Amino acid sequence: MSMPAVRTEHLTKRFGRLRAVDRLDLSVESGEVFGFLGPNGAGKSTTIRLLLGLARATAGSAEIFGIPAADIRAAHEKLAYVPADVALWPRLTGAEILELLARTGPGVDHAYQSDLVEQLDLDLRKRAGTYSTGNRQKVALVAAFATRAPLLILDEPTSGLDPLMERVFRTAVLEARRRGQTVFLSSHQLAEVEAVCDRVAILRSGRLADIATVTDLRRLYRTEVEIGYTGPPPDLSTVSGIDDVEPVGPGRLRLALTGPPAPVLRALAAAEVTTLAVREPSLEEIFLAYYGEANR
Ligand SMILES: Nc1ncnc2c1ncn2[C@@H]1O[C@H](COP(=O)(O)OP(=O)(O)OP(=O)(O)O)[C@@H](O)[C@H]1O
């Protein structure tokens, strides 16, 4: 098996008495798009700072392709990153900054860089001091995506982008995966994570609340099923894994399903079903369920 792109073991960062990151164990496989989710203050940025060697761990370890994150020179040959808050040199133009960043990275695909600049509608002739937050983010994204770095670490990279640019971003993530790059994406945008990530980790108070594929996460949660029928209503009284059965109109029932649908489908086979609609929970609903539980 190849070396994980990111690996942390009992990674811990304390600020005084606060454990911002608390014994975090993560392994991100090479080539996957990994989502890193959590509410404000969960410890996402601190974890990323530890991965980048911008902060020192209180305990535990973090490695980038087997290289200790604290070995900054070696680790940064393997990665490119976009911070949550992009700071650029105000007197340099966008073009000058891209050139500068390309020199420090592990090699750049110039044709792809130009493509991205065009798709993101970025004016490279302007000085960075005149750029908006979104435009600064675009420069950092172009610089990162155009590298051939095996690992891209992106900390809430689309917070300043409009929906059109967000689509360009998603395509770029999928393109990176196609090229075999690994993407570590911290995000609040659940739709984005859902669209591009293979697996997600959910962080809560510095600890790992769950780690799963988006599909598995959904399976743990309830699916909403709406059934239309003619004749007598289906008998669902003995079916396992369902609850909240309620009529929603003449010849219509709605119910919540947990687990596999086979038992309910068998019960429905005996009725005259005319329509069947299944709605999977969005990642957002799953996420709210997590934090709803945590706040109870
Ligand atoms: N330099 C610091 N000194 C003291 N406390 C800090 C420091 N940096 C972060 N923290 C605290 O550590 C915790 C985790 O913060 P962090 O920024 O990692 O969270 P986050 O998940 O990235 O949140 P957000 O989504 O708001 O960016 C918070 O309680 C924060 O106040």
The ligand as an SDF file (V2000), in Angstrom:
LIG
                    3D

 31 33  0  0  0  0  0  0  0  0999 V2000
   -3.3350   31.1270   18.7900 N   0  0  0  0  0  0  0  0  0  0  0  0
   -4.3490   30.7600   19.5620 C   0  0  0  0  0  0  0  0  0  0  0  0
   -4.3640   31.0330   20.8840 N   0  0  0  0  0  0  0  0  0  0  0  0
   -5.3850   30.6440   21.6920 C   0  0  0  0  0  0  0  0  0  0  0  0
   -6.4520   29.9380   21.2580 N   0  0  0  0  0  0  0  0  0  0  0  0
   -6.5050   29.6280   19.9600 C   0  0  0  0  0  0  0  0  0  0  0  0
   -5.4560   30.0020   19.0460 C   0  0  0  0  0  0  0  0  0  0  0  0
   -5.7890   29.5430   17.8080 N   0  0  0  0  0  0  0  0  0  0  0  0
   -6.9720   28.9160   17.9430 C   0  0  0  0  0  0  0  0  0  0  0  0
   -7.4060   28.9570   19.2240 N   0  0  0  0  0  0  0  0  0  0  0  0
   -8.6380   28.3350   19.7500 C   0  0  0  0  0  0  0  0  0  0  0  0
   -8.6230   26.9680   19.3630 O   0  0  0  0  0  0  0  0  0  0  0  0
   -9.9410   26.5220   19.0340 C   0  0  0  0  0  0  0  0  0  0  0  0
   -9.9320   25.9440   17.6290 C   0  0  0  0  0  0  0  0  0  0  0  0
   -9.7770   27.0160   16.6840 O   0  0  0  0  0  0  0  0  0  0  0  0
   -9.6570   26.7920   15.1080 P   0  0  0  0  0  0  0  0  0  0  0  0
   -9.3910   28.1150   14.4970 O   0  0  0  0  0  0  0  0  0  0  0  0
   -8.7030   25.6860   14.8460 O   0  0  0  0  0  0  0  0  0  0  0  0
  -11.1270   26.2890   14.7450 O   0  0  0  0  0  0  0  0  0  0  0  0
  -11.8060   26.0990   13.3200 P   0  0  0  0  0  0  0  0  0  0  0  0
  -12.4660   24.7640   13.3630 O   0  0  0  0  0  0  0  0  0  0  0  0
  -10.8340   26.3540   12.2370 O   0  0  0  0  0  0  0  0  0  0  0  0
  -12.9210   27.2240   13.3410 O   0  0  0  0  0  0  0  0  0  0  0  0
  -13.4950   28.1610   12.1260 P   0  0  0  0  0  0  0  0  0  0  0  0
  -14.4300   27.2760   11.3720 O   0  0  0  0  0  0  0  0  0  0  0  0
  -14.2100   29.2310   12.8950 O   0  0  0  0  0  0  0  0  0  0  0  0
  -12.3340   28.6520   11.3340 O   0  0  0  0  0  0  0  0  0  0  0  0
  -10.8510   27.7280   19.2150 C   0  0  0  0  0  0  0  0  0  0  0  0
  -11.4500   27.6440   20.4990 O   0  0  0  0  0  0  0  0  0  0  0  0
   -9.8940   28.9090   19.1300 C   0  0  0  0  0  0  0  0  0  0  0  0
  -10.3860   29.9880   19.8820 O   0  0  0  0  0  0  0  0  0  0  0  0
  1  2  1  0
  2  3  1  0
  2  7  2  0
  3  4  2  0
  4  5  1  0
  5  6  2  0
  6  7  1  0
  6 10  1  0
  7  8  1  0
  8  9  2  0
  9 10  1  0
 10 11  1  0
 11 12  1  0
 11 30  1  0
 12 13  1  0
 13 14  1  0
 13 28  1  0
 14 15  1  0
 15 16  1  0
 16 17  2  0
 16 18  1  0
 16 19  1  0
 19 20  1  0
 20 21  2  0
 20 22  1  0
 20 23  1  0
 23 24  1  0
 24 25  2  0
 24 26  1  0
 24 27  1  0
 28 29  1  0
 28 30  1  0
 30 31  1  0
M  END
$$$$
